[in-house]
Amino acid sequence: ITASVMEAATKILGFSVRSKNLKGTHVKVLRDASAAIATGVTLMAQRMASCQCGESEDVLEELRAENKQLRIEQGEMRKRMEELE
């Protein structure tokens, strides 16, 4: 998503620079909008990446602990099944 939005912002910037039919004020508005979009997308991508990394590690730790507990319980169940046979 980030790449596609950045590409669109670049196209807007390129269009505003190459177009000969636009007034100078319109060119400035398009340049400013393109810069704002690019900056906003970059910041959002960085925030999402930093949030997801921390949350992912917490989830991984929780899953590892849960997996360890399930393995212990599975071993106990095997012993019980062997005793019953």
Buried (B, 14 or more C-beta within 10 A) or exposed (E): EEEEBBEBBEEBBEEBEEEEEBEEEEBEEBBEBBEEBBEEBEEEBEEEEEEEEEEEEEEEEEEEEEEEEEEEEEEEEEEEEEEEE
